[in-house]
Amino acid sequence: LQWLAPFLTYSYLHDSDYTIVASLIGGILALVSIYPPLVLLAVALKWLLLGRLRAGSYPLWSWFYWRWWFVRAVESVIPINYLVGTPLMVLYARMMGARIGRAVHLGSDSMGTYDLVSIGEGSSIGVDCSMLGYSVADGQLTLGPITIGRQCYIGTRTLLREHVTLEDGSRLDDLSMLPVGTVLGRGETWQG
């Protein structure tokens, strides 16, 4: 839809004897106006179909799993990555249920369990950081919290598994991973 709307709008206006400039402006307006409803659609579907997520294990192919998968599939079609690195990404994550403090930089849109993500004030999340908060094993979808304290730094292309905690002032360097259940202590720096 986000690709076809501008093209079809331009074509319709151009065929209706509008100037090329007016047709281009119409196409651009169609592109800009289609994006907010798509984002709101993802938010609405999340709350209507899932409500607030809770940590736990759910059987694959259960009713909960299908609803969770559908919401994730719809979200993957919408170009949320356009918001990455802007204050709008923080707003979107909050609308999806994440608890995010002030002055947080989100350089990633890779969150699978927004309700279970908590990010403290002044933290910085690097580009392509995976904070999925879920895993699939032994026929179960397991959801778990990710808690990031205040003034934390998480580097580029890092991976945070479910049930992890980064205490205030901690740092996870680039290309690193926190395994399930790990607690990164206050002021500690981990790499690898």
C-alpha positions in Angstrom: 0.0 0.0 0.0 2.8 2.4 0.9 4.3 1.9 -2.6 1.2 1.8 -4.6 -0.7 4.7 -3.1 1.8 7.4 -4.3 2.1 5.8 -7.8 -1.7 5.4 -8.3 -2.3 9.0 -6.9 0.3 10.4 -9.3 -1.2 8.4 -12.3 -4.7 9.4 -11.5 -3.8 13.1 -11.2 -1.7 13.1 -14.3 -4.4 11.3 -16.3 -6.9 13.9 -15.0 -4.9 16.7 -16.7 -3.1 18.0 -13.6 0.4 19.4 -14.2 3.3 17.1 -13.5 4.3 19.2 -10.5 0.8 19.0 -9.0 0.7 15.2 -9.7 4.1 14.8 -8.0 2.9 16.8 -5.0 -0.2 14.6 -4.8 1.8 11.5 -4.9 4.1 12.7 -2.2 1.1 13.7 -0.1 -0.4 10.2 -0.6 2.9 8.7 0.6 3.1 10.9 3.7 -0.6 10.5 4.6 -0.7 6.7 4.3 2.1 6.1 6.8 0.4 7.3 10.1 -2.7 5.1 9.6 -0.5 2.1 8.9 1.4 2.7 12.2 -1.9 3.2 14.1 -3.2 -0.1 12.5 -0.3 -2.0 14.0 -0.9 -0.4 17.4 -4.6 -1.1 17.3 -4.2 -4.7 16.3 -1.7 -5.3 19.0 -4.1 -4.0 21.7 -7.2 -5.6 20.2 -5.7 -9.1 19.7 -3.2 -9.4 22.4 -3.7 -6.7 25.1 -0.8 -6.5 27.5 1.6 -9.4 27.1 2.8 -11.4 30.2 6.0 -13.3 30.6 5.5 -17.1 30.3 5.5 -20.1 28.0 2.8 -20.6 25.4 2.3 -23.7 23.2 3.2 -23.3 19.6 0.1 -23.2 17.3 -2.1 -22.3 20.2 -4.7 -19.5 19.9 -2.3 -17.1 21.7 0.5 -18.0 19.4 -1.6 -17.4 16.2 -2.7 -14.0 17.5 0.9 -13.0 18.5 2.2 -14.2 15.1 -0.4 -12.2 13.2 0.4 -9.0 15.0 4.1 -9.5 14.4 3.4 -10.3 10.7 1.4 -7.1 10.3 4.1 -5.0 12.0 6.8 -6.5 9.8 4.9 -5.2 6.7 4.8 -1.6 8.0 8.1 0.2 7.5 8.7 1.0 11.2 12.4 1.2 10.5 11.8 4.7 9.1 11.2 5.8 12.7 14.5 4.4 14.1 16.8 6.9 15.7 14.0 9.5 16.0 11.8 10.5 18.9 8.9 8.9 17.0 10.4 5.4 17.5 10.3 6.0 21.3 6.7 7.2 20.9 5.7 4.1 18.8 7.4 1.7 21.3 5.4 3.4 24.2 2.2 3.1 22.2 2.9 -0.6 21.8 3.4 -1.0 25.6 7.1 -0.5 26.3 8.0 1.5 29.4 10.6 4.0 28.3 12.1 6.9 30.3 13.0 10.3 29.1 15.9 11.1 26.8 16.2 7.6 25.5 17.7 6.9 22.0 16.3 3.9 20.2 18.5 2.9 17.3 16.6 -0.3 16.6 13.0 -1.4 15.9 13.7 -5.0 16.8 11.4 -5.6 19.8 9.1 -8.5 19.8 7.5 -8.1 23.3 7.1 -4.4 23.8 5.1 -4.8 27.0 8.0 -6.7 28.6 10.7 -4.1 27.7 11.6 -1.4 30.2 14.3 1.2 29.4 15.5 3.7 32.0 16.0 7.4 31.5 19.0 8.5 29.4 19.9 5.1 28.0 21.1 4.6 24.4 20.2 1.6 22.3 22.5 1.0 19.3 21.7 0.3 15.7 20.3 -3.2 15.0 20.1 -4.2 18.6 17.8 -7.2 19.0 15.6 -6.9 22.0 13.1 -9.6 21.0 12.2 -10.9 24.4 11.1 -14.2 23.1 12.4 -17.6 22.0 11.0 -20.8 20.5 12.1 -24.1 21.8 10.6 -27.5 22.5 7.3 -26.6 21.1 6.9 -23.5 23.3 7.0 -19.8 22.7 8.7 -18.3 25.7 8.2 -14.6 26.5 10.4 -12.8 29.1 11.2 -9.3 30.3 14.1 -7.1 29.2 15.0 -4.5 31.9 17.5 -1.8 31.0 18.3 0.7 33.8 19.1 4.4 33.7 22.1 5.7 31.7 22.9 2.4 30.0 24.6 1.9 26.7 23.8 -1.0 24.4 26.0 -1.2 21.3 25.4 -1.9 17.7 24.2 -5.3 16.6 23.8 -6.6 20.1 21.4 -9.3 21.2 19.4 -9.3 24.5 17.7 -12.5 25.3 14.6 -12.8 27.5 14.9 -12.4 31.3 17.9 -10.1 31.2 18.6 -7.1 33.3 21.1 -4.2 32.8 21.5 -2.3 36.0 22.0 1.5 36.0 25.1 2.8 34.2 26.0 -0.6 32.6 27.3 -1.0 29.1 27.1 -3.8 26.6 29.6 -3.3 23.8 29.0 -3.8 20.1 28.4 -7.3 18.7 27.7 -8.8 22.1 25.0 -11.0 23.5 23.4 -11.3 26.9 22.2 -14.9 27.4 18.9 -15.8 29.1 18.7 -14.8 32.8 21.8 -12.6 32.8 22.2 -9.6 35.1 24.7 -7.0 34.1 25.7 -5.2 37.3 25.7 -1.5 38.0 28.4 0.2 36.1 29.8 -3.0 34.5 30.9 -3.2 30.9 30.6 -6.5 29.1 31.8 -7.5 25.6 31.4 -10.7 23.6 
